[in-house]
Amino acid sequence: MNRINQIIRQAEQELQEQFAEIEANEEMRTRQVLDSFRKFGVSYRHFAPTTGYGYDDIGRDTLEKIYADLFHTEAALMRPHVASGTVALSLTLFGMTKPGERILSATGMPYDTLQSVIGTGKKTPPGSLKEMGIGFDCVELKDGKIDVEAAEAAITEKTTLIIAQRSRGYAWRPSLMPEAFEDLAEMIHTRHPGIRLMVDNCYGEFVRGDEPTDHGADLCVGSLIKNPGGGIAPTGGYVVGRREDIERIAYRLTAPSLGRELGSYAASYRPFYQGLFMAPHTVTQALKTALLTARVFENLGFATTPPANEQRADIIQAIRFGKPELLVAFCQGIQTASPVDSMAMPEPWDMPGYDDQVVMAAGTFVAGASIELSADGPMREPYIAYMQGGLTYTHGRIALGEALNRMLQTGAMKVQES
């Protein structure tokens, strides 16, 4: 472990300037959240639970106003009942399309679980968009950027929704900055005004000083057990955007004509408010953990994306191991350093919604929360680990050391002594 500690300390010394930039963004975004809380007069009464229909739920309604305020949109749908990012995205896709229409992805094939929703995966479950008569097209990124010209060429008279994924998902490509959607949005709004642009914002909230909705995205979608939940929200998802679009999506969640007016929550709303308040700080801890991981593995000769010297668009750090045993050992090391289920030993398995076996380390307080430290990857070449989260940088640093130690103990990796 002495050599491992030396490697980590060296990387930390090399990263002080980047750490300072990340912390400056934390202060700015914390001020934005605090200002919004004060603007809407958050008090103890907003934490109170509700039951039944949930009419006039002030805690729910105020939280949605805050989300809309932070994303500079007309309205928001923030509900504990939306169990994951995929559920929030699915809700949006079904709410924004009708049979006979088509969806166009401007960032290639979406994340694995969303492919099942659309109906493009190897296993298409009942109830997919495809089964509902909704078509799908996609264009690939060009040199890591949205190919606006190709996207426009792929638009048909039936295209009503263009989607774009901010994070890399299980792909070796750059994640996208908020401003990366600006040219695409301008093309849509000026030449195809009937089409909406939806951005999958998972893993990207609070990483930068702005969001995709500041650059023309009509809708942004995400999960509360990722960035905006701050590691405290126990469940939930959000959609922000134009009021008329949010109403359509809300009708899918509840029922036509009822929409956002309906929906109670019998537990306290406090974790959602507190999690949102903590989100800029928690995201900063995750970013510093990801940055350290990138630099350490680069110094050991591995390819990473994003590399340590690049600006970050999300909290995900990808490391290309090239060998299955390295991927598995890394995830096992992260698991052993987890505060929950540290005794578990991750192995590749057939995970629902994925076409390949996946190895996943996720010893989290909130099940599946990827703002908490976790690491996973599909068991396919070139055997890339995708690490994300970290409630505290200190824990992230410790876990990185444990992962390196596990890789050495299993013989999957060798490190020369200095």
C-alpha positions as CSV (number, residue, x, y, z in Angstrom):
1,M,0.0,0.0,0.0
2,N,3.0,2.4,0.5
3,R,3.6,2.5,-3.3
4,I,-0.1,3.0,-3.9
5,N,-0.2,5.9,-1.5
6,Q,2.8,7.4,-3.2
7,I,1.0,7.2,-6.6
8,I,-2.2,8.8,-5.2
9,R,-0.3,11.6,-3.4
10,Q,1.7,12.4,-6.6
11,A,-1.6,12.6,-8.6
12,E,-3.1,14.9,-6.0
13,Q,-0.2,17.3,-6.2
14,E,-0.6,17.5,-9.9
15,L,-4.3,18.3,-9.7
16,Q,-4.4,21.3,-7.3
17,E,-5.3,23.8,-10.1
18,Q,-8.2,21.7,-11.4
19,F,-9.5,21.1,-7.9
20,A,-9.6,24.9,-7.3
21,E,-11.6,25.4,-10.5
22,I,-14.1,22.7,-9.5
23,E,-14.5,24.3,-6.0
24,A,-15.1,27.7,-7.5
25,N,-18.0,26.3,-9.5
26,E,-19.4,24.7,-6.3
27,E,-19.6,28.1,-4.7
28,M,-21.4,29.6,-7.7
29,R,-23.9,26.8,-8.0
30,T,-24.5,26.7,-4.2
31,R,-25.4,30.4,-4.3
32,Q,-27.9,29.7,-7.1
33,V,-29.6,27.0,-5.1
34,L,-29.6,29.1,-1.9
35,D,-31.1,32.1,-3.8
36,S,-33.8,29.9,-5.2
37,F,-34.7,28.5,-1.7
38,R,-34.9,32.1,-0.4
39,K,-36.9,33.2,-3.4
40,F,-39.7,30.7,-2.7
41,G,-39.5,31.0,1.1
42,V,-38.7,27.4,1.9
43,S,-39.7,26.5,5.5
44,Y,-40.6,23.5,7.6
45,R,-44.1,23.4,6.2
46,H,-42.6,22.4,2.8
47,F,-41.3,19.2,4.3
48,A,-44.7,17.9,5.5
49,P,-46.0,14.6,4.0
50,T,-49.3,14.3,2.1
51,T,-51.6,11.5,1.4
52,G,-54.4,10.5,-1.0
53,Y,-54.8,12.7,-4.1
54,G,-52.2,15.2,-3.0
55,Y,-54.1,18.3,-4.1
56,D,-52.4,21.5,-3.1
57,D,-49.2,19.8,-2.0
58,I,-47.1,22.8,-1.1
59,G,-43.9,20.8,-0.6
60,R,-44.2,19.1,-4.0
61,D,-45.3,22.3,-5.8
62,T,-42.6,24.5,-4.3
63,L,-39.9,22.0,-5.1
64,E,-41.0,21.9,-8.7
65,K,-40.9,25.7,-8.9
66,I,-37.3,25.6,-7.5
67,Y,-36.3,23.1,-10.2
68,A,-37.8,25.2,-12.9
69,D,-36.1,28.3,-11.5
70,L,-32.6,26.6,-11.4
71,F,-33.0,25.3,-15.0
72,H,-34.5,28.6,-16.2
73,T,-37.6,26.8,-17.6
74,E,-41.3,27.5,-17.4
75,A,-42.2,24.4,-15.4
76,A,-40.9,21.2,-13.8
77,L,-42.1,17.7,-12.9
78,M,-40.3,16.4,-9.8
79,R,-41.7,13.3,-8.3
80,P,-40.6,10.6,-5.8
81,H,-42.7,8.1,-7.8
82,V,-40.2,8.3,-10.8
83,A,-37.8,5.6,-9.7
84,S,-34.8,6.2,-12.0
85,G,-33.4,8.2,-14.8
86,T,-34.6,5.6,-17.3
87,V,-38.1,5.9,-15.9
88,A,-38.0,9.7,-16.2
89,L,-36.8,9.4,-19.8
90,S,-39.4,6.8,-20.6
91,L,-42.1,8.9,-19.2
92,T,-40.9,11.8,-21.3
93,L,-40.6,9.8,-24.5
94,F,-44.1,8.4,-24.1
95,G,-45.5,11.8,-23.2
96,M,-44.0,13.6,-26.1
97,T,-44.8,11.2,-29.0
98,K,-47.8,9.6,-30.6
99,P,-48.2,6.5,-32.7
100,G,-46.9,7.1,-36.2
101,E,-44.4,9.7,-35.2
102,R,-40.6,9.2,-35.0
103,I,-37.8,10.0,-32.5
104,L,-34.3,11.0,-33.7
105,S,-31.3,10.6,-31.5
106,A,-28.5,13.1,-32.3
107,T,-25.9,11.4,-30.2
108,G,-26.0,7.8,-31.5
109,M,-27.6,4.9,-29.8
110,P,-28.9,5.8,-26.3
111,Y,-27.8,4.1,-23.1
112,D,-28.6,0.4,-22.9
113,T,-31.7,0.6,-20.7
114,L,-33.3,3.2,-22.9
115,Q,-32.8,1.0,-26.0
116,S,-35.3,-1.4,-24.4
117,V,-37.8,1.4,-24.0
118,I,-37.4,2.5,-27.6
119,G,-37.5,-1.1,-28.9
120,T,-34.0,-1.2,-30.5
121,G,-32.3,-3.6,-28.1
122,K,-31.6,-7.3,-28.6
123,K,-34.5,-8.0,-26.2
124,T,-37.6,-5.9,-26.9
125,P,-40.0,-6.1,-24.0
126,P,-43.8,-5.6,-24.4
127,G,-44.9,-2.0,-24.2
128,S,-42.0,-0.4,-26.0
129,L,-42.3,2.6,-28.2
130,K,-41.8,0.4,-31.2
131,E,-44.7,-1.7,-30.2
132,M,-46.8,1.5,-29.9
133,G,-45.9,2.4,-33.5
134,I,-43.3,5.0,-32.7
135,G,-40.3,4.9,-34.9
136,F,-36.6,5.6,-34.2
137,D,-33.7,7.0,-36.1
138,C,-30.2,8.0,-35.0
139,V,-27.1,9.7,-36.2
140,E,-23.6,9.4,-34.7
141,L,-21.4,12.0,-33.2
142,K,-18.8,13.5,-35.5
143,D,-15.4,13.8,-33.9
144,G,-17.1,13.7,-30.5
145,K,-19.5,16.5,-31.4
146,I,-23.1,16.7,-32.5
147,D,-23.3,16.5,-36.3
148,V,-26.0,19.1,-36.8
149,E,-26.0,18.7,-40.6
150,A,-26.5,15.0,-40.4
151,A,-29.2,15.4,-37.8
152,E,-31.1,17.7,-40.0
153,A,-30.7,15.4,-42.9
154,A,-32.2,12.6,-40.8
155,I,-35.3,14.5,-39.9
156,T,-38.5,13.3,-41.7
157,E,-42.0,14.6,-41.8
158,K,-42.8,12.3,-39.0
159,T,-40.0,13.4,-36.6
160,T,-41.5,15.2,-33.6
161,L,-38.8,14.7,-31.0
162,I,-35.0,14.8,-31.1
163,I,-33.1,13.4,-28.2
164,A,-29.5,13.8,-27.1
165,Q,-27.6,12.1,-24.3
166,R,-25.2,14.3,-22.4
167,S,-23.1,11.6,-20.7
168,R,-21.1,8.9,-22.4
169,G,-23.2,6.0,-21.2
170,Y,-21.4,2.7,-22.0
171,A,-19.5,4.3,-24.9
172,W,-15.9,5.6,-25.3
173,R,-16.8,9.1,-26.4
174,P,-16.7,12.5,-24.8
175,S,-19.6,13.6,-22.6
176,L,-21.2,16.9,-23.8
177,M,-21.0,20.3,-22.3
178,P,-24.3,22.3,-21.9
179,E,-23.3,24.6,-24.8
180,A,-22.8,21.6,-27.1
181,F,-26.6,21.5,-27.8
182,E,-26.8,25.2,-28.8
183,D,-26.4,24.7,-32.6
184,L,-28.7,21.7,-32.7
185,A,-31.4,23.7,-30.8
186,E,-31.0,26.7,-33.0
187,M,-31.4,24.5,-36.1
188,I,-34.5,22.9,-34.7
189,H,-36.2,26.1,-33.5
190,T,-35.5,28.1,-36.6
191,R,-36.1,25.5,-39.4
192,H,-38.2,22.8,-37.7
193,P,-40.2,24.7,-35.0
194,G,-42.7,21.8,-34.4
195,I,-39.9,19.5,-33.1
196,R,-38.8,19.4,-29.5
197,L,-35.2,18.8,-28.2
198,M,-34.9,16.6,-25.2
199,V,-31.6,16.2,-23.4
200,D,-30.8,13.3,-21.1
201,N,-29.0,15.2,-18.4
202,C,-28.2,12.3,-16.1
203,Y,-24.8,12.7,-14.4
204,G,-24.4,16.3,-15.7
205,E,-26.3,18.5,-13.3
206,F,-24.2,21.1,-11.4
207,V,-21.0,20.0,-13.0
208,R,-20.8,23.3,-14.9
209,G,-22.2,26.7,-14.3
210,D,-25.1,26.2,-16.7
211,E,-27.4,23.5,-18.0
212,P,-28.6,22.4,-21.5
213,T,-31.8,24.4,-21.0
214,D,-29.7,27.6,-20.9
215,H,-28.6,26.7,-24.5
216,G,-31.9,25.9,-26.2
217,A,-32.9,22.5,-25.0
218,D,-36.7,22.3,-24.7
219,L,-36.6,19.5,-22.0
220,C,-34.0,18.2,-19.6
221,V,-34.5,14.9,-17.8
222,G,-32.6,13.3,-14.9
223,S,-32.6,11.2,-11.7
224,L,-32.7,12.3,-8.1
225,I,-30.4,9.4,-7.0
226,K,-27.8,11.0,-9.2
227,N,-26.5,14.5,-9.0
228,P,-29.5,16.7,-8.0
229,G,-30.4,14.4,-5.1
230,G,-27.1,15.2,-3.4
231,G,-26.8,11.7,-2.0
232,I,-29.7,12.3,0.3
233,A,-32.9,12.0,-1.9
234,P,-34.1,8.4,-1.5
235,T,-35.7,8.1,-4.9
236,G,-37.2,10.3,-7.7
237,G,-36.7,11.9,-11.0
238,Y,-37.3,15.2,-12.7
239,V,-38.3,16.7,-16.1
240,V,-37.9,20.5,-16.7
241,G,-39.1,22.4,-19.8
242,R,-41.9,24.3,-21.4
243,R,-45.2,24.3,-19.5
244,E,-47.2,22.7,-22.2
245,D,-44.7,19.9,-22.6
246,I,-44.5,19.3,-18.9
247,E,-48.3,19.0,-18.8
248,R,-48.3,16.4,-21.5
249,I,-45.6,14.4,-19.7
250,A,-47.5,14.7,-16.4
251,Y,-50.6,13.3,-18.1
252,R,-48.6,10.1,-18.7
253,L,-47.6,10.0,-15.1
254,T,-51.1,10.4,-13.7
255,A,-54.0,10.8,-16.1
256,P,-55.2,13.2,-18.8
257,S,-56.7,16.4,-17.2
258,L,-55.2,15.5,-13.8
259,G,-51.5,15.9,-14.6
260,R,-49.3,17.7,-12.0
261,E,-52.2,18.4,-9.7
262,L,-52.2,14.8,-8.5
263,G,-49.6,12.9,-6.5
264,S,-49.0,12.6,-2.8
265,Y,-46.0,11.5,-0.9
266,A,-46.5,10.1,2.6
267,A,-42.9,10.5,3.7
268,S,-41.2,13.8,4.3
269,Y,-40.0,16.0,1.4
270,R,-37.1,17.1,3.5
271,P,-34.6,14.7,1.8
272,F,-35.4,16.2,-1.6
273,Y,-34.9,19.8,-0.4
274,Q,-31.8,19.0,1.6
275,G,-30.4,16.8,-1.2
276,L,-30.9,19.6,-3.7
277,F,-29.2,22.1,-1.4
278,M,-26.2,19.7,-1.0
279,A,-26.0,18.8,-4.7
280,P,-23.3,21.3,-5.7
281,H,-21.1,20.2,-2.9
282,T,-21.7,16.5,-3.5
283,V,-21.1,16.8,-7.2
284,T,-17.8,18.6,-6.4
285,Q,-16.7,15.6,-4.3
286,A,-17.6,13.2,-7.1
287,L,-15.7,15.3,-9.7
288,K,-12.6,15.5,-7.6
289,T,-12.8,11.7,-7.1
290,A,-13.1,11.2,-10.8
291,L,-10.3,13.6,-11.6
292,L,-8.0,11.8,-9.2
293,T,-8.9,8.4,-10.7
294,A,-8.1,9.7,-14.2
295,R,-4.7,11.0,-13.2
296,V,-3.7,7.9,-11.2
297,F,-4.6,5.5,-14.0
298,E,-3.0,7.8,-16.7
299,N,0.2,7.7,-14.6
300,L,0.0,3.9,-14.6
301,G,-0.3,3.8,-18.4
302,F,-4.1,3.3,-18.9
303,A,-6.3,5.3,-21.3
304,T,-9.0,7.4,-19.7
305,T,-11.9,9.6,-20.8
306,P,-12.0,12.3,-20.0
307,P,-8.3,12.6,-19.4
308,A,-7.3,14.5,-16.3
309,N,-6.3,17.7,-18.2
310,E,-9.7,18.2,-19.9
311,Q,-12.8,20.1,-18.7
312,R,-15.5,17.8,-17.4
313,A,-19.1,17.6,-18.5
314,D,-20.3,14.9,-16.1
315,I,-19.2,12.9,-13.1
316,I,-18.4,9.7,-15.0
317,Q,-14.8,8.6,-15.3
318,A,-14.1,5.8,-17.9
319,I,-10.9,3.7,-17.7
320,R,-10.0,1.3,-20.5
321,F,-8.5,-1.8,-19.0
322,G,-8.4,-4.0,-22.1
323,K,-8.7,-7.2,-20.0
324,P,-11.7,-8.6,-18.2
325,E,-9.8,-9.5,-15.1
326,L,-8.7,-5.9,-14.6
327,L,-12.2,-4.6,-15.0
328,V,-13.6,-7.2,-12.5
329,A,-10.8,-6.6,-10.0
330,F,-11.2,-2.8,-10.1
331,C,-15.0,-3.1,-9.4
332,Q,-14.3,-5.6,-6.6
333,G,-11.9,-3.2,-5.0
334,I,-14.4,-0.4,-5.1
335,Q,-17.0,-2.7,-3.5
336,T,-14.7,-3.7,-0.6
337,A,-14.3,0.0,0.2
338,S,-18.0,0.6,0.2
339,P,-19.8,1.6,3.5
340,V,-22.7,-0.9,2.6
341,D,-22.2,-4.5,1.6
342,S,-18.5,-4.3,1.7
343,M,-18.4,-8.0,2.1
344,A,-20.0,-8.7,-1.2
345,M,-17.9,-9.7,-4.2
346,P,-19.2,-8.4,-7.5
347,E,-19.2,-10.8,-10.4
348,P,-20.4,-10.4,-14.0
349,W,-24.2,-11.1,-14.2
350,D,-27.2,-10.8,-16.5
351,M,-28.6,-7.4,-15.4
352,P,-32.1,-6.4,-16.5
353,G,-32.1,-3.9,-19.3
354,Y,-28.6,-4.7,-20.6
355,D,-27.6,-6.9,-23.5
356,D,-24.2,-7.9,-22.1
357,Q,-23.3,-9.2,-18.7
358,V,-22.4,-6.4,-16.3
359,V,-20.1,-6.3,-13.3
360,M,-21.2,-3.6,-10.8
361,A,-19.8,-2.3,-7.5
362,A,-22.5,-0.4,-5.7
363,G,-22.3,-0.4,-1.9
364,T,-24.6,2.6,-1.5
365,F,-26.9,3.8,1.2
366,V,-29.6,4.5,-1.4
367,A,-29.9,1.4,-3.6
368,G,-28.5,2.1,-7.1
369,A,-27.6,5.7,-6.3
370,S,-24.8,6.6,-8.7
371,I,-24.0,9.9,-7.0
372,E,-22.6,7.6,-4.3
373,L,-19.4,6.0,-5.3
374,S,-20.0,3.1,-7.7
375,A,-18.3,1.5,-10.6
376,D,-19.5,-0.8,-13.3
377,G,-18.9,-1.9,-16.9
378,P,-20.2,-4.3,-19.5
379,M,-18.3,-7.5,-20.1
380,R,-17.3,-6.7,-23.6
381,E,-14.1,-5.5,-25.3
382,P,-12.3,-3.3,-24.6
383,Y,-13.4,-3.9,-21.0
384,I,-14.0,-0.3,-19.8
385,A,-14.9,0.6,-16.2
386,Y,-17.2,3.5,-15.7
387,M,-16.8,5.0,-12.2
388,Q,-19.0,7.7,-10.9
389,G,-20.0,9.4,-7.6
390,G,-18.5,9.8,-4.2
391,L,-20.2,11.5,-1.3
392,T,-16.9,12.6,0.0
393,Y,-13.5,13.0,-1.7
394,T,-11.8,11.4,1.2
395,H,-13.9,8.2,0.7
396,G,-13.2,8.3,-3.0
397,R,-9.5,8.5,-2.3
398,I,-9.6,5.6,0.1
399,A,-11.7,3.5,-2.4
400,L,-9.3,4.2,-5.2
401,G,-6.4,2.9,-3.1
402,E,-8.4,-0.2,-2.2
403,A,-9.2,-0.8,-5.9
404,L,-5.5,-0.6,-6.9
405,N,-4.7,-2.9,-4.0
406,R,-7.3,-5.5,-5.2
407,M,-5.9,-5.4,-8.7
408,L,-2.4,-6.1,-7.3
409,Q,-3.6,-8.8,-5.0
410,T,-5.4,-10.7,-7.7
411,G,-2.3,-10.4,-10.0
412,A,-4.4,-8.5,-12.6
413,M,-2.0,-5.6,-12.5
414,K,1.6,-5.0,-11.5
415,V,3.1,-1.8,-10.2
416,Q,6.8,-1.2,-10.1
417,E,8.3,0.0,-6.8
418,S,9.9,3.5,-6.9
